[in-house]
Amino acid sequence: MKHSILAVAALAMSFGAFSAHADTLPGVRGVNHIGLTVPDIAEAETFFSDVLGCEKATSFGPFRDDSGTFMQDLLDVDPRAVVNQIALMRCGFGSNIELFSYDAPDQKTVRPRNSDIGGHHIGFYVDDIEAAAAYFKDKGIRTLMGPFPVNEGPAAGQSIIYFFAPWGLQMEAISFPEGMAYEKDGGPVLWSNTDPAK
């Protein structure tokens, strides 16, 4: 039952974020990218490209302001923070990943768990959840319990498995090739393999 509650909460948040109201962000099209600060940008690029199949689009940097407040004003970080490098990764049909390498006087290095405020994970849609789980095992990638199938409630039809990047970032592989139960009653479809550019 607790798994169904989590799935319902996730769906409710997804629906609320893109509901069609007159007061929403003008011209919003979708999620362009997810920004992640990583401890080793070369390691992160390698993981996202060689393991997850993303393609590096470009990289640039550094950015700093040694005397003013530009970094604080633009990014809400310590004024002496330095963005050493930014790498943009294109990941299939979904959102892109923007990797950051930062140095900052007040930088924290404790990774939040999903239960912590600011906790997060990235979900990757896969065609075959069992094949994904076997792939993670072959690659020596840490996973949690799963694949876990959701068999009841509005999210019935999906299967998930959580996995970790080498530096501890938690991610999820998810699949629902026949759709989820809520779709039978209408509502937005949460995944399509159709290339939006075509």
C-alpha positions in Angstrom: 0.0 0.0 0.0 2.8 2.4 0.9 4.2 2.0 -2.7 0.8 3.0 -4.1 0.7 6.1 -2.0 4.1 7.2 -3.3 3.0 6.6 -6.8 -0.2 8.6 -6.3 1.8 11.5 -4.8 4.2 11.5 -7.7 1.4 11.6 -10.2 -0.3 14.4 -8.3 2.8 16.5 -8.4 3.3 15.9 -12.1 -0.3 16.9 -12.9 -0.1 20.0 -10.7 3.1 21.2 -12.3 1.7 21.4 -15.9 -2.0 22.0 -15.3 -3.6 24.3 -17.9 -4.5 27.5 -16.0 -4.4 31.1 -17.2 -1.9 32.0 -14.4 0.9 29.6 -15.4 4.3 30.4 -16.9 3.7 32.0 -20.3 4.9 29.9 -23.2 6.2 26.9 -21.1 6.9 23.9 -23.4 8.4 21.4 -20.9 11.5 20.6 -18.9 14.6 21.7 -20.9 17.3 20.4 -18.5 18.1 19.3 -15.0 21.2 20.9 -13.5 23.5 18.8 -11.3 26.6 19.8 -9.4 29.0 16.9 -9.4 32.3 16.2 -7.6 34.2 15.2 -10.7 32.8 16.4 -14.0 34.9 14.1 -16.2 33.6 11.1 -14.2 30.0 12.4 -14.5 30.3 12.9 -18.3 31.7 9.4 -18.7 28.9 7.9 -16.6 26.1 9.8 -18.4 27.6 9.0 -21.9 29.1 5.5 -21.5 26.6 4.0 -19.1 23.3 5.9 -19.7 23.8 6.7 -23.4 23.6 10.5 -23.2 25.6 12.5 -25.8 27.8 15.5 -24.8 26.6 18.5 -26.7 29.1 21.1 -25.4 31.0 22.4 -22.4 32.2 25.8 -21.3 33.5 27.8 -18.3 35.0 28.9 -16.0 32.8 31.6 -14.5 33.8 33.7 -11.5 33.8 37.2 -10.1 36.8 37.9 -7.8 35.6 41.2 -6.5 31.8 41.8 -7.1 28.5 40.0 -6.4 27.8 38.6 -9.9 27.8 35.0 -8.8 25.5 35.7 -5.9 23.2 37.9 -7.9 22.9 35.5 -10.8 23.0 32.1 -9.1 22.4 32.7 -5.4 25.8 31.2 -4.4 28.7 32.6 -2.4 30.1 35.7 -4.2 33.5 33.9 -4.5 32.0 30.7 -5.9 33.6 29.5 -9.1 31.9 27.5 -11.8 34.9 25.6 -13.2 33.0 24.0 -16.0 29.5 23.3 -17.3 28.8 20.3 -19.6 25.5 19.9 -21.5 24.4 16.3 -22.1 21.6 15.3 -24.5 19.6 12.3 -23.2 17.3 10.7 -25.7 13.8 12.1 -26.0 13.7 13.4 -22.4 15.2 16.3 -20.5 18.8 17.2 -21.0 21.3 17.1 -18.1 23.5 20.1 -17.2 26.6 19.1 -15.2 28.3 21.7 -13.0 31.8 21.6 -11.5 31.8 24.2 -8.6 34.3 25.4 -6.0 32.9 27.6 -3.3 34.0 28.6 0.2 30.8 27.3 1.7 30.3 24.2 -0.4 28.5 21.3 1.3 29.5 17.8 0.3 26.8 15.8 2.1 24.4 14.1 -0.4 20.7 14.5 0.6 18.6 11.3 0.7 15.2 11.2 -1.0 13.6 11.9 2.4 15.6 15.1 3.0 14.3 18.5 2.0 16.1 19.1 -1.3 16.4 15.3 -1.9 15.9 14.3 -5.5 16.4 11.7 -8.1 16.3 11.5 -11.9 14.1 9.0 -13.6 15.1 7.5 -16.9 12.4 5.8 -19.0 13.5 2.4 -20.4 11.8 0.0 -22.8 12.6 -3.2 -20.7 13.0 -2.8 -17.0 14.3 -6.4 -16.6 17.0 -5.8 -19.2 17.9 -2.5 -17.5 18.3 -4.3 -14.1 20.5 -7.0 -15.7 22.6 -4.3 -17.4 23.2 -2.5 -14.1 24.2 -5.8 -12.5 26.7 -6.5 -15.4 28.2 -3.0 -15.0 28.6 -3.3 -11.3 26.2 -0.4 -10.7 24.6 -0.3 -7.2 20.8 -0.7 -7.3 18.1 -1.0 -4.6 15.3 -3.6 -4.5 13.7 -4.3 -7.8 12.5 -4.2 -10.5 9.4 -3.4 -8.4 6.1 -3.7 -10.3 3.2 -1.4 -9.2 0.1 -3.5 -9.5 -2.7 -1.4 -8.0 -3.8 2.2 -7.9 -3.5 4.9 -10.6 0.2 4.1 -11.3 -0.4 0.4 -11.9 1.5 -0.8 -14.9 4.8 0.7 -14.1 7.9 -1.0 -12.8 10.9 0.8 -11.2 14.4 0.2 -10.0 16.6 2.8 -8.3 20.3 2.9 -9.1 23.3 5.1 -8.2 26.0 7.0 -10.1 29.5 6.4 -8.8 29.5 9.6 -6.7 26.1 8.6 -5.0 23.5 10.5 -7.1 20.3 8.4 -6.9 18.5 7.7 -10.1 15.6 5.6 -11.2 14.8 3.4 -14.2 11.1 3.3 -14.9 9.0 1.5 -17.6 5.3 1.3 -18.4 5.1 0.0 -21.9 1.3 -0.6 -21.7 0.7 2.7 -20.0 -0.5 3.3 -16.4 -4.0 2.7 -15.0 -4.8 6.4 -14.6 -4.5 6.9 -18.4 -7.7 4.9 -19.0 -9.6 7.8 -17.4 -7.9 10.5 -19.4 -5.2 12.9 -18.3 -1.7 13.6 -19.7 0.4 10.8 -20.8 3.7 10.9 -18.9 5.9 9.3 -21.5 5.9 8.9 -25.3 8.6 7.4 -27.5 7.7 9.8 -30.3 10.5 12.2 -31.2 9.0 15.7 -30.7 11.3 17.1 -33.4 9.5 15.0 -36.1 
